[in-house]
């Protein structure tokens, strides 16, 4: 693993544009910001103790570590895999963004966050454990729950006059077993579990969430990759504040599309053997997006990962 540092004052300067272009918030780096306070907590200077007293949490029981970090000039440390190569990434756009240090810094920062999120195994500190469980729930567990809910609540087929209620389960590549499910006992237990930990109220609601939030939405016949689309959208919006700005509103230019393609290939959001996602395709997709949506969130509903409203006071997410 590699450690990449960014100073907090620079992130704060970038924040308005990162938020507008990529939907970035400080929640996206809450772990990194929290570590600033965690590393200092037993060695605070008198000035830092005073600052900590001014950064009380909302319940006044402790220090808001994120607020504390944002009031300092410290660095945050972003852990990325060894494949992260800032030199290669910067070379993908630096000649086209000469004298555009602000945009260049924003792109390398967003690249670091992208690579950070690709790490599947990292040392987990005590303070990070709850967030890791949350990330696992929204990215891995919840979409599986949605698929299970949809399977259980599809209209049932009939055999003669009776509905078919039996269920087959396959696990670990072994032969399936058949569950009689008499009086829908097994199905009802699964739905009780899903009611608490998933918390959707209809088949249509589950289908919409699975398709829209988890990446099955399409542009024409092409499925949207949510992360790729977010970086296409965000990079374009960032370029609109540079000398590469398009003259016509909502009409991306070829130089913009060329830079976006180069950047996305450098950060491995376009695979090496993908010949379809080129500058022409990116330009076409951007035109489609820009004429229908005002923000990345409107396009992707990217930030609205959900928790169950019925798991109130629960000590576990699933």
C-alpha positions as CSV (number, residue, x, y, z in Angstrom):
1,X,0.0,0.0,0.0
2,X,1.1,3.6,-0.6
3,X,0.4,6.7,1.4
4,X,-0.6,9.9,-0.4
5,X,-0.8,13.1,1.5
6,X,-3.0,16.2,0.8
7,X,-3.0,19.3,3.0
8,X,-6.3,20.3,4.5
9,X,-6.2,24.0,3.5
10,X,-5.8,23.0,-0.2
11,X,-8.7,20.5,0.1
12,X,-10.8,23.3,1.6
13,X,-10.0,25.6,-1.4
14,X,-10.9,22.8,-3.8
15,X,-14.1,21.9,-1.9
16,X,-16.6,24.1,-3.7
17,X,-15.6,22.9,-7.1
18,X,-15.2,19.2,-6.0
19,X,-18.7,19.4,-4.5
20,X,-20.2,21.0,-7.6
21,X,-18.5,18.8,-10.1
22,X,-18.3,15.4,-8.3
23,X,-20.7,15.7,-5.4
24,X,-17.8,15.4,-3.0
25,X,-18.4,16.2,0.7
26,X,-16.2,15.9,3.7
27,X,-18.1,12.7,4.6
28,X,-16.1,11.2,1.7
29,X,-12.9,11.7,3.7
30,X,-14.3,11.5,7.2
31,X,-12.0,8.6,8.1
32,X,-8.9,10.4,6.9
33,X,-9.9,13.6,8.7
34,X,-10.7,11.7,11.9
35,X,-7.2,10.2,11.9
36,X,-5.7,13.7,12.2
37,X,-7.3,14.1,15.7
38,X,-6.7,10.4,16.6
39,X,-3.0,10.6,16.1
40,X,-2.8,13.8,18.2
41,X,-5.2,13.1,21.0
42,X,-2.6,12.1,23.6
43,X,-0.1,14.7,22.5
44,X,-2.1,17.9,22.0
45,X,-0.3,21.2,22.4
46,X,-2.0,23.8,24.6
47,X,-3.3,25.5,21.4
48,X,-4.6,22.3,20.1
49,X,-6.4,21.5,23.4
50,X,-8.1,24.9,23.1
51,X,-9.1,24.1,19.6
52,X,-10.5,20.7,20.6
53,X,-12.6,22.5,23.2
54,X,-14.0,24.6,20.5
55,X,-14.8,21.6,18.3
56,X,-17.3,19.8,20.5
57,X,-19.5,17.1,19.0
58,X,-23.2,17.8,18.6
59,X,-24.0,16.0,21.8
60,X,-21.3,17.9,23.7
61,X,-19.9,14.7,25.0
62,X,-16.7,14.7,23.0
63,X,-14.6,16.3,20.3
64,X,-15.9,16.4,16.7
65,X,-12.7,15.0,15.1
66,X,-13.7,16.1,11.6
67,X,-14.4,19.7,12.7
68,X,-11.1,19.7,14.6
69,X,-9.1,18.5,11.5
70,X,-10.8,21.1,9.3
71,X,-9.6,23.8,11.7
72,X,-6.0,22.8,11.3
73,X,-3.4,23.1,8.5
74,X,-2.4,19.4,8.9
75,X,-2.2,16.8,6.1
76,X,-4.6,13.9,5.6
77,X,-3.2,10.6,4.5
78,X,-5.0,8.6,1.8
79,X,-4.1,4.9,1.6
80,X,-4.0,3.7,-2.0
81,X,-2.9,0.4,-3.7
82,X,0.5,0.1,-5.2
83,X,-1.0,0.5,-8.7
84,X,-1.7,4.2,-8.0
85,X,0.8,6.2,-10.2
86,X,0.4,9.9,-9.8
87,X,3.0,10.7,-12.4
88,X,1.2,8.6,-15.1
89,X,-2.1,10.1,-14.1
90,X,-0.9,13.7,-14.3
91,X,0.8,13.0,-17.6
92,X,-2.6,12.2,-19.0
93,X,-3.8,15.8,-18.7
94,X,-1.0,18.1,-17.7
95,X,0.0,19.2,-21.2
96,X,-3.6,20.1,-22.0
97,X,-4.1,21.8,-18.6
98,X,-1.0,24.0,-18.6
99,X,-1.2,26.8,-16.0
100,X,-4.4,25.2,-14.6
101,X,-3.0,24.1,-11.2
102,X,-6.4,24.2,-9.5
103,X,-8.0,21.7,-11.9
104,X,-4.9,19.5,-12.0
105,X,-4.8,19.2,-8.2
106,X,-8.6,18.4,-8.1
107,X,-8.1,15.6,-10.7
108,X,-5.2,14.0,-8.8
109,X,-7.2,14.2,-5.5
110,X,-10.3,12.5,-7.0
111,X,-8.0,9.9,-8.6
112,X,-6.6,9.1,-5.1
113,X,-10.1,8.7,-3.7
114,X,-11.0,6.4,-6.5
115,X,-8.0,4.2,-5.9
116,X,-8.5,4.2,-2.2
117,X,-12.0,2.8,-2.7
118,X,-10.5,-0.1,-4.7
119,X,-8.7,-1.5,-1.7
120,X,-10.4,-4.6,-0.6
121,X,-8.2,-5.4,2.4
122,X,-6.8,-2.7,4.6
123,X,-5.8,-2.6,8.3
124,X,-8.9,-1.5,10.2
125,X,-8.6,0.8,13.2
126,X,-11.2,0.7,15.9
127,X,-12.6,4.0,14.8
128,X,-13.0,2.8,11.2
129,X,-14.8,-0.4,12.0
130,X,-18.4,0.9,12.0
131,X,-17.8,2.8,8.7
132,X,-16.4,-0.3,7.1
133,X,-19.5,-2.2,8.1
134,X,-21.7,0.6,6.6
135,X,-19.7,0.5,3.4
136,X,-20.1,-3.3,3.2
137,X,-23.8,-2.9,3.7
138,X,-24.5,-0.3,1.1
139,X,-22.2,-1.7,-1.6
140,X,-22.4,-5.5,-1.0
141,X,-25.1,-6.6,1.3
142,X,-28.0,-4.3,0.4
143,X,-27.9,-5.0,-3.4
144,X,-28.0,-8.7,-2.5
145,X,-31.0,-8.1,-0.2
146,X,-32.8,-6.2,-3.0
147,X,-32.3,-9.1,-5.4
148,X,-33.6,-11.6,-2.8
149,X,-36.6,-9.3,-2.1
150,X,-37.4,-9.1,-5.9
151,X,-37.1,-12.9,-6.3
152,X,-39.4,-13.5,-3.3
153,X,-42.0,-11.0,-4.4
154,X,-42.4,-11.6,-8.1
155,X,-45.8,-12.9,-9.1
156,X,-45.9,-16.6,-8.5
157,X,-46.6,-19.1,-11.2
158,X,-49.4,-21.7,-11.0
159,X,-49.4,-25.4,-11.2
160,X,-53.0,-26.3,-12.0
161,X,-55.1,-24.2,-9.6
162,X,-52.4,-23.8,-7.0
163,X,-49.6,-21.3,-6.8
164,X,-46.1,-22.8,-6.8
165,X,-44.5,-21.9,-3.4
166,X,-41.5,-24.2,-3.2
167,X,-38.0,-22.7,-3.2
168,X,-34.7,-24.0,-4.4
169,X,-31.4,-22.9,-2.9
170,X,-27.9,-23.5,-4.3
171,X,-24.9,-22.7,-2.1
172,X,-21.2,-22.9,-2.9
173,X,-21.7,-24.5,-6.3
174,X,-23.3,-27.6,-4.7
175,X,-26.5,-29.3,-6.0
176,X,-29.6,-27.3,-5.2
177,X,-31.9,-28.3,-2.4
178,X,-35.7,-27.9,-2.6
179,X,-37.6,-26.4,0.4
180,X,-41.3,-27.2,0.5
181,X,-42.1,-23.8,2.0
182,X,-45.5,-25.1,3.2
183,X,-47.8,-22.2,4.0
184,X,-44.9,-19.9,2.8
185,X,-43.2,-20.3,6.2
186,X,-39.6,-19.9,4.8
187,X,-40.6,-17.1,2.5
188,X,-42.4,-15.2,5.3
189,X,-39.3,-15.5,7.6
190,X,-37.1,-14.1,4.8
191,X,-39.5,-11.3,4.2
192,X,-39.6,-10.5,7.9
193,X,-35.8,-10.3,7.9
194,X,-35.8,-8.1,4.8
195,X,-38.5,-5.8,6.2
196,X,-36.2,-5.0,9.2
197,X,-32.9,-4.8,7.5
198,X,-33.8,-3.8,3.9
199,X,-37.0,-1.8,4.5
200,X,-38.6,-1.5,1.0
201,X,-42.3,-1.5,0.7
202,X,-43.0,-2.8,-2.8
203,X,-41.5,-4.8,-5.7
204,X,-41.4,-1.6,-7.8
205,X,-39.4,0.3,-5.1
206,X,-36.9,-2.6,-4.8
207,X,-36.5,-2.8,-8.6
208,X,-36.0,1.0,-9.0
209,X,-33.4,1.1,-6.3
210,X,-31.5,-1.8,-7.7
211,X,-31.5,-0.5,-11.2
212,X,-30.9,3.1,-10.5
213,X,-28.5,3.3,-7.5
214,X,-26.6,0.1,-8.3
215,X,-25.7,0.8,-11.8
216,X,-28.3,-0.8,-14.1
217,X,-29.6,2.4,-15.5
218,X,-28.9,2.8,-19.3
219,X,-28.2,5.5,-21.8
220,X,-29.9,4.2,-24.9
221,X,-28.8,0.6,-25.0
222,X,-25.6,1.2,-23.1
223,X,-25.6,0.5,-19.3
224,X,-24.3,3.4,-17.2
225,X,-21.3,2.6,-15.1
226,X,-22.0,4.9,-12.1
227,X,-18.4,5.6,-11.1
228,X,-17.2,6.1,-14.7
229,X,-20.2,8.4,-15.4
230,X,-19.5,10.4,-12.3
231,X,-15.9,11.0,-13.3
232,X,-16.9,11.9,-16.9
233,X,-19.5,14.3,-15.6
234,X,-17.2,15.8,-12.9
235,X,-14.2,16.2,-15.1
236,X,-16.2,18.0,-17.7
237,X,-17.7,20.3,-15.1
238,X,-14.2,21.0,-13.8
239,X,-12.9,21.8,-17.4
240,X,-15.7,24.4,-17.7
241,X,-13.7,26.6,-15.4
242,X,-10.5,26.3,-17.4
243,X,-9.3,27.6,-20.8
244,X,-10.8,24.4,-22.3
245,X,-14.3,25.7,-21.5
246,X,-16.8,25.0,-24.3
247,X,-18.2,28.1,-26.0
248,X,-21.7,26.7,-26.4
249,X,-23.6,25.8,-23.3
250,X,-24.0,22.0,-22.8
251,X,-22.0,21.2,-25.9
252,X,-18.8,19.4,-24.9
253,X,-15.9,19.9,-27.2
254,X,-13.6,17.4,-28.8
255,X,-10.5,18.6,-26.8
256,X,-12.6,18.2,-23.6
257,X,-13.6,14.7,-24.6
258,X,-10.0,13.8,-25.5
259,X,-8.7,14.9,-22.1
260,X,-11.5,13.0,-20.3
261,X,-10.7,9.8,-22.2
262,X,-7.0,10.2,-21.5
263,X,-7.7,10.8,-17.8
264,X,-10.1,7.9,-17.5
265,X,-7.7,5.5,-19.1
266,X,-4.9,6.6,-16.8
267,X,-7.1,6.0,-13.7
268,X,-8.3,2.7,-15.1
269,X,-11.9,3.6,-15.5
270,X,-11.7,2.6,-19.1
271,X,-10.1,-0.8,-19.6
272,X,-7.2,-1.2,-22.0
273,X,-9.2,-3.4,-24.3
274,X,-12.3,-1.1,-24.3
275,X,-12.4,0.4,-27.8
276,X,-16.0,1.6,-27.5
277,X,-15.5,4.1,-24.8
278,X,-13.5,6.6,-26.7
279,X,-13.7,10.4,-27.0
280,X,-16.6,10.3,-29.4
281,X,-18.6,8.0,-27.1
282,X,-17.7,10.2,-24.1
283,X,-18.8,13.3,-26.0
284,X,-22.1,11.7,-27.0
285,X,-22.8,10.5,-23.4
286,X,-22.0,13.9,-22.0
287,X,-24.4,15.6,-24.5
288,X,-27.1,13.1,-23.4
289,X,-26.4,13.8,-19.7
290,X,-26.2,17.6,-20.0
291,X,-29.5,17.9,-21.8
292,X,-31.4,15.9,-19.2
293,X,-29.8,16.5,-15.9
294,X,-28.4,19.4,-13.9
295,X,-26.2,17.5,-11.4
296,X,-24.4,14.2,-11.1
297,X,-26.8,13.3,-8.3
298,X,-29.8,13.8,-10.5
299,X,-28.2,11.5,-13.2
300,X,-27.1,8.8,-10.9
301,X,-28.7,9.3,-7.5
302,X,-25.1,8.5,-6.6
303,X,-25.1,9.7,-3.0
304,X,-28.5,8.3,-1.9
305,X,-27.5,4.9,-0.6
306,X,-30.2,3.8,1.8
307,X,-30.6,2.2,5.2
308,X,-33.7,0.5,6.4
309,X,-36.1,2.9,8.1
310,X,-37.4,-0.1,10.2
311,X,-34.1,-1.0,11.8
312,X,-34.4,1.8,14.4
313,X,-32.0,1.5,17.2
314,X,-30.5,-1.7,15.7
315,X,-27.0,-2.6,16.7
316,X,-26.3,-4.3,13.4
317,X,-27.0,-3.5,9.8
318,X,-27.8,-7.0,8.7
